[in-house]
Amino acid sequence: MSDLQVAAEPGSAAPPFTPVTPFRPSLVVRAVCDGLRLGFNLQYAEGVNTVMKKAGFAWSRFRRMWVVPVAQAREAMEQVRENAPVDLSFSLDDLRDKGAVAWLNKQPDFFTELLDAQLIPLEDGRFACTFEFDALAAQAMRELGGKFHKYANAWEVARTKQEILQVLERVAGIREEFVFVHEHHMRLEQLVARSKSEVPITVPGAPPPFGGGGAREPGELVGNGFLSAIGTPMAKLQVDDVALRYLAKKCSLRSYQVEGVRFLAERSAALLGDDMGLGKSRQAAVAARLVAGDEIVLVVCPASLCINWQREINAVFPDEQVAFIGEHSLEECAKARWIVANYERLAGLVKATDLPLACMLVDEAHNLKEYQAGRTRNAFLLAERIKRRFLLTGTPILNREVEMHTLLRLSGHPLGELGLKEFRKRYAGSSANRGELADQIRDWMLRRGKDVLTDLGKKIEQVRYVNLAGGLASYERILKDATMQTMPKLMKLREHLEHLKVDFIVESIQALPYDQKALIFVEFTETVDMLVKALADVGIKAVSIIGAHSPKQRMKAVDALQNDRDVQVLIGTSKAAGVGLTLTRANYVFLMSLPWTNALKRQSEDRAYRSGNTSDVFVMIPIIAGTLDEQVMALLNSKEEIEDDVVEALRVAVTA
């Protein structure tokens, strides 16, 4: 028997040590109170976020804190202590003490200065009010009788500007200096139901759980409106022919590109819808400099294309400075000739009303097809004060006709004046209606095909049915899982189908001549990793592009495929690598999963099939019979008619 055991027996001497409770560091890193709110910055611990939400705290993404109104703080803190995970490795003993210290050392405006509160005047005298989620700001809106529109992510309030500002300060502590009041009016409209003409994807799935959604106050008004604006009405303008000829020669434009520049420059707003690979970016850059003179041009594009745009601009205007929103200050941007902003950073420009912008180029403009998206609203707000607006996209319609409505409205086209419901009634649903739409937009949209490129090879598409040695048992198990909801199951099935095709893809790449390069487009990043490893195992060097890669990493991969003889394959997700990149060293394109639209499919294919590639391009589409693959093919076929009736009807013949 050990000494410790003897010491612990009844009647024996006291143990020679005092038990020590293991030290647990505090969960609370910092507490801040502004007088109306109490916020906690916490260590990360599994399960704590759920506890904070249930206790009534809301996450402040800018302050990285859990915030609760002071009036509810005592009860909320007690709930956190009572419901904390039993295995929590941090201490909550000082939660209330740190909250009390924060109360005694208030920091006014700590939270409210970063709520991004905005007041937007509506056409009928009311206001739309937007802000980062805040319980007290929402309480102020309810006191004003506001109606929350979930698609607009805004409150509609029928009060004067001064009344709204006063209640925001009294109830939520948001002082007037922290509320940005817009000068230009916007329009609040109701969304319309989607078209039912498409071929549906059918996958059995479990019903969604009950409940969900944000908590609503009893009797709270809720709407489904969205915010938009009517751009400056379109107008025909004169072009400086001498300047156009000079730029055409300086920038080495082909004859069809000169006509594209002229088409844009003759209009206050227009859409250049040329096929991918015809040089839309260069035409737009030259047109923008032509109409802007010495003033600043704003380029709006997906984040993955920012560096691409800098290269394109400096290829034709090597001495002009390019600034990036998010990398350069507004003061630095004001000194540049070009400002490049990705869609997610437009909000930072909306308030920069002193920044003189003469022209706005919107690349991949189909990204603005959804009125309810924040980037669309920000684009509308910018368009209100920029006189020249050039839109670029080879895919103005991805799924349905109404997607063009946002682009028409942004341009100030007369059809954009129509409400969304009326627009759909007139121009959607039938081939005749779509034909009328094509006629109405002929003077606004210019579209040319690759027939202009006499040195371009052919694009040859081949559907290959893949035979699986192991059969489809694993696919069927996922399909028959009655516990999985439809959308997660759909994604799981598509990802699993990609994994089943890896061996086929590797064998196909091995069969290519050594000097031939290939692109492989997938929908899931795990497939990218699988392919890189599988190809490396057979001695084939591949590079990759995924959403997590920085713009510099993406361009490094592009340059490797284009210039490194040892790199034979580029693998990328269609979202990250399928848009805006030039990958003309590849003559083979593999689509492991078909995208949801024909336009996105062409986007991926045309990374290789574009100006600069004189060889034929072979597009390989592996299909597994009896699976979701065949349903997606049928869906794409059903969408093709809509695009043909509107977009392809505008195609014009040109000469190089």
N, C-alpha and C positions, 0 to 999 in steps of 0.2 A: 504494500500500500504506500502511495507517494505521500510526501510531507503535506502537499496541498490538500489531499483527501483527508488526512488526519486532522488538519487544522479546521476543516469544514464541518467535522462531526459535532453533534450537540455536546455541550459541556467542555469542549476542548478550548484551547486558547484562541483568541481572535486571529483571523488570517493575517499574514505578514504584509498584505498589500491592500489598497483601496481600489475597488473596481472603477475603471475609467470608461466613461461614455465616449465612443468615437466622435471626433470633431466633424461637424458637418458645416460646410461653408454656407453663407446666406444665399437664398435663391434670388434676392433682390439686389440688383447691381446699382440701381438708382431710382429715386422717386422724385417726381416733380408735380407741383400744384400751381395752377394759374388763378386760383380763386373759385373757379367753377368746375374744374376737372382735376382728377388725380390720376397720374400716369405712373406705371412701373415698367422699368427696363429689367428683364429677368434673364438669368442664366438659362441655357437650353436644357430642358429635361423632358423625357418622354411622358406624354399624357397631360402636361401642364397647360398647353394651349386649349385643349378641350375643357379643362376645368375653368380657365379664365372666361371662355365664351359663355359657359353655363352660368357663371356668376354675374354676367351682365357687362363684362369688359368688352371693349371693341379695340381692334388693332389699328394703331396709327402708323402707316407705312413710312411716313417721312421722319417721324420721331423714333421709330422702332420701339414703341411702348404700347402696353395695354392700358387703355384709358376708360375711366368711368366717371359719370357726373358725381360731384362731391356729395350731393344729397343722397346718393345711393352707395357711397363708398363704404360706410361702416358695415352694412349688411353684406355687400359684395366681398369684402375682405374676410368676413366670418365664413362665408360659403367656400372661399378658396382654401382656408385652413381646414375646414371640415371635410372637404372632398378631395384634398390633395392625394396623389397616389401613395399607397402604403410603403412602397419601396423607393420613395423619393430620396435621393442622395444629398439633397440640399435642405437647409433649415428655413422654416417660415416664421420662426419665433419673433423676428424683428419686423415683420410685415407692417403691423399697425404703428410701431414706433417710427419707422422710416416715413410712413404716410403722414404721421403727426408732425414730424420735422419739416416735411415738404409744405404742409399747411402753414406752418409758422414762418416759412421763408418763401413766400409766393413769388412766382415769376410770371407776371402778367404778359399776355400775348404769346406765351411759349408755344401753345398749340394752334391758336387762331391764325397766326401769321403764315402758317403753312397749310391752311385748309383750302387754299386756291378757290376762294369764294368768288363767284362771278354773277353779275346781273346782265341778262340779255333782253333788250326790249323786243316785244313781239309786235306784229303788225296792227293788232287791235287795241293797243294801249296797255296790255298786260305785260308781265315780265316772266322770264324763265330764270330760275335761280339754280346754280350748280355749285357743288363743293365736295371735297373729300368727305367720306361718310363721317358724321359727327352727330351724336345723339341729341345734343343741345341745339344744333343748327336745324335738325329735323323737327325738334319741338317748336322752334320759332316758326317754321313753315306751317306747321299744323295750327298754331295760334293765328296765323294770317289767313287761314282757310285754304291753304295750298293743296294742289292735286299733284301727286307724284307720278311721272311718266317714266316707266321702267326702261323703255327703249331709248328715250332721250337722256336718261339718267339725270333728270332735272325736275324741279318743282315749278308748276304753273301757278302764278299768284296774281290775283286781280286787285292789286293795291298800287299806290303810287311808289315811286322810287324811294322817296323820303320815309314813307311808312315802313317799307321793307328794311331799310338801313337801320331805322330806329329799333325795330323789334329784334333784328339780328344782334345788335349791340346789347340791348337790355336782357334778352333771354340767353344768348349764346356768347356774349362778350366779344363778338367780332366787330372791331371798330371799323369805321368807314374807310380808313386808309388801307385796310386789308381786303376790301371788296373792289374788284375790277369791274367797272361799268362800261359795257360796250356801247359804241356810238351807233353802229348799224343794226337795223332790225333783222330778225330772223322769222321764219314761218314755222308754226307748230301744226303738223298734220298727223292723221291717223294712218297706221300701217294697213296694208291690204293683205288679204289671204293669198297664199302662194298658189301657183298654178298646179292643177292635178293631172296635167297631160303627160307627165313623165312616167316611164316604166319604173315601177317600184322595186326596191330591193327587199326581199322577204327572208327574214331570219327569225326563227322563234326565239322568244326571250321571256324572262321573268318580268312581272309587272314592277314598275318603279315603287319605291317605298312611299308610304303615306307621309304627308306633311312636306316640309322643305320650304325654301323661300324665306325671305326676311319677315320678321315679325311685324304685324300691322296693328295699329291702334284701332279700337272699336270705332266704326263709322268713317275711317280714313278714306279719302278719295284717291282712287288709283286709275290712271289712264294708260293708253298704249300709243301715245303720240311720239313723234320724232321731230327733231329740229333740223331745218335746212334754211338756205338763203337763196335768193335770186341774184345771180351775178349781174354785173353791169351788162345791159343788153348788147347782144352781138352787133358788130358794125363792120362794114367793108371799109378798108383804108388804102391809101396810096403807098406804093413801094418805091423806094429809091433805087432805080435800076442800075445806076452807076455803082452804088455801094454793093448791090447784090452781085454784079459781075466781078467786082474786085474780090469779094469774099469767096465767091465760087472758085476763082482761080487760086487764091491764097490757100484755101482749104481743100483743094483737089477734089471738088465735088463732081460726081457723074451727072449727066444731063437730067436724069430722073430725080436726082437729089436736089438739083437747082430748082426744079418745079415744085418739089416738096417744100423747100424753103420759101418760095414765092407764095404757095398756098397758105402757109401759116402767117407769113408777114402781111398778107392782104386782109387778114381778119383779126379782130380784137380777141377772138377765141376760136379754137378749132381743135379737131382731133386728128392726129396722124396715126392711121391704123394699118400701115404697111405690114406685110408679112415679116416675121422674125428673120433677121439677117440682112435686111436691106439698108441698115444704117439710120434708123429712126433717131438715135441719140445724136449723131453728128448733124443731121438735118435740123433738129430742134435747137441744138447749141448755136448753130450759125444763124438761124432765124431769130433766136432770142437776142443775140448780140446785135443783129441788124436793127431790131426794133427798140432795144434798150439804150443804144448809144453807149455812153460812158457810165450809165447807171447800173445798179446791182440786179443780177438775175438770181432768182431762187429756184433751186432744183429740189424737188420732193421725190423720194424714191425709197424702195425697201432698203433696210440696213445693209444687206449683203451687197448692194450695188454702189454704195457711197464712193469707195475707192475707184471702182470702175468709171464712175462719172468724172472723178478728178482726172483720170488718165485720158478720157475722151475729150474733156475740155482743153487740157494742156496739149493734146495732140494737134489741135487746130489753133489754139491761142496760148502758146507756150509761156508768154510773159505775164499772163493774168493770174492774179492770186485767187486761190480757192480756199474758203473757210468752211469748217464743219460745225454745225450746231451740236453742242455737247462736248466738243474739243476746244473750241475757241470762244472767248468772251464776246458779248454783243458789241463791245467797243472794237474788237479785232474784226468781227464780221462787217462792221460798218466801213472798214477800210478796204475790204476785199471787193473784187468785181463779181465774184460768184459765191453764193452760199448754198451748201448742200445739207439737206436735213432729211433724216429718215422719217417715215410716217409717225413713229412713236414719239418723236421729239417736236412735233409741230406745236404742241401746247406752249412751249417756251417762246415761240415766235408770235403767237396770237396777241400777247400783251406788249410786244415790242413795237408799238405803233409809230415810234419815231424813226424806225429803220426804213429808209426809202427803198422800196422794191418796185422795179419797173416792169418785170415780167416773171411769171411763174411757170416752170415746166413741171408737169406731173407725170413721172415715169411709172409704167405699170399701173395706169390709172384705174384699171378694173378693181384695184384694191379699195376703191371708194364706192363700191356698188351697194354697200349696206348703210342705210341712213342712220341706223342706231349706233354705229361704231363711233368712238370718240375721234378717231383720225378724220372721219368724214366731216364731222361738225367743225373741227379745227380747220380743215381745208376750205370749207364754206366761209368761215370767218376771215380767213386770209384773202380769199378771192374777192371779198367785198371791197377791199382797198387796193387790189392790184389790177390794173387796167388790162394787161395782156396776159392771157392764160392759154397755154398750149398743153394739150393732153396727149400722151403717148401710150398706146397699147395695141398690140396685135390681136387682142382678145377682148373686145369691148362687151361681148356677151359670153358669160361662162355657162349659165344655166337657163335663164329666162329673159324675156324682152324687157321687163321693168328694170333690170339692172342698168340699162342705158339712161334711165331717167335722172339719176344723180349727176351723170356726166353732162347731160344736156342742161340741167339747172345750173351747175357750176359754171358752164360756159355762157349763160345768159341767152341760150337758144329759146325761141318762142315756145317750143314744145315743153321746155322746162317750167313754163308758167302754169301748165296744167297740173292739177292735183294728181297724186299718184293713182288714185282710184279711177279718175277719168282717163289718164294715160293708158292704164291697163285695159280699160274697156275699149278704147279706140284702136290700140296697136298690138294687142296680144291675143293669143288664142287661136288664130287661124293664119293660113298662108296669105290670104288677101290682106288681112290687117297688117301683117309684117311687111308685105310689099308696099303698103302705103307709108309705113314708117321709113322704109328705105328711101322712098321718094322724097320724104320731108327732110331727111338729114343729109341729102346728097351734097349740099353746098357747105356742110359743116365738117364732114368726115372724108378724108382722102385715104384710099386703100389701093395699094399696088401689090401684085404677086411676084413670086420669084422668077417668073418668065422673063423679067427684065434682065436677069443675070445670065447672059448667054454663055458664060464660062462655068456655070454651076452644073454639077452632075445631077443624077436622078436620086430620088429618095424611094427606096424599095422596102416595103413593109412585109414582114413574114410572121404569121402566127404559127407557133410551134406547140403542138400538144405534147406534154411531158408524161412519160410513163414512169410510175413510181414502183420500184421493186418491193417496197414495204407496204404498198396499198394506202388506203385513206382511213385506217382505223383511228389514228390520232386525231385527224380532222373531224371525224364523226363523233368522237367523244366530246369535243368542244361544242359541236353543233347541237348535240342532244342534252347538254347540261341545262336542266330546267331552272337552276338557281341563278344563272347569269342573265342580266338584263340585256336588251337587244343591242344598244350601242357598244357597250364594252365587248359583247360577244362578236359583233361585226369587226371590231378592230383586232380582237384576238385571232379570229379566223384569217383575216388578211395577213397578219404578221406570220401566222403559222404556215400559210401557203408560200410566203416568201422563203421561209426556212426550208421547206420541202424542195425548193427549186435550186438551192445552193449548188448541189452536185452538178446539175445540168448546166448551170452558168459557168462553173469552173471548167468543165469539159469543153464547153463551147469556146471559151477564151483560149484554152490550150490548143484548140484546132486552128486558131487564127495564125497567119504568117507572122513572123517575129516583128516585122516592120509595121504591122497594122495595130492601131490603138483603138481602145473601146471605152465607152461610157456605160456605166451601170446605174440606173436610177431605181431607188427603192423608196418605201414609205416609212420605214422604221429604222432607227439608229442601231438597234441590236443586229439587224441584218448587215449593216455596213461593217460592223466589227467582225461578224462571222465570215464575210467575204474577204476582207483584208487578210485574215489569218489563213483561210482556205487557199487563197491564191499564193500567199507567201510560202505555204507548205509545198507547193509544186513549182516554186522558183519564179513566180511572176510578181513583179514589183507594182504596187498600187498605191495611189494617194486617195484621200477622201475629203469630202466637204459635208459637214452637218451643221445644224442650227447653232450648236454651242461654239462653233469656231468663230474667231474674230474676223473682220474683213481682211486683215493682213494674212491670217492663216489661209483664208480661202484663195486669195490671189497667189500665195505661194504654191498652193496645190495646182491652180490653173497654169502657172508658169512652168511647173514641173512636167505636167502633161504635154504642154505645147513645145517645150524646149529640151527636156531631158530624154535622151534616147533610151535610157534604161527603164523609164516609167511607161508601162504599157496600158495601164487602166486607171481611170478615175471613177470612184464610187461615191455617190452622193444621194441624199434624200431629195426628192423632187422639189420640195419647198425651198431648200437651201441652195441647191446646185442647178435647179431646172429653170432659173429665170435670170436673164440679163448677162450671162457669161458667154464668152467666145471660146469654144473648145474645138476648133476646126482641125486639129491634128487627128481627131478620132473619125473613123469611117464606119464604126459599128456602134449601135446604141441598143442596149438591152433594158426593157421595162419590166422589172420583176413583178410589179403591181400596176395595173392600169389606174391612172388618176380618175377622179370623179367627173371630169369634163374633158371634151375633145380639145379645148383650148389649152388646158394644162398639159395634156399629152403632147401636143405640138410644141409647146414651150420646151419640154425636155428634149424632144427629137431635134429641134432646131438649134440646140447648142452646137451641134456638129454641122447641120445642114444650113449653111449660111455663107455669105460673101467671104471669100478667102479659102473655101474648100472646093476644089475643082473636081474632086473624085465623087463617085457614087457613095451614098450613105445607106447602109443597111440597118433597118430597125427590126429587132427581134422581140417578139412578144410571147413569152412562154405561158401556156394556159394548161391548167389541170382540169380535165373534163369532169362534169358532175359537181362542180364546186361554185363558190361565189364568183370565181373568175368569169364564168359564162354569164352570170347575171349583170356584172359590171359592163361587159361588152354590149349586152342588150340595152343597158341604160345609155351608154354613149351613142349608140345608133339612134335612140329616140330623141336625143338632144341635137343631133346633127341638122335636122330640118330647120329648127329655129334659127340657128346660126347661118345656114345657107340663105334663108329668105331675107335676112336683114343685112348681115355683114358682107357676105359674098356677092350679094346683088350690087354692091357699090364698087366692086373691083374694076379698075380701069386698066387698059392696056397702055404700056409706056415703052419707050426705047431707052437703052442705056446711053 
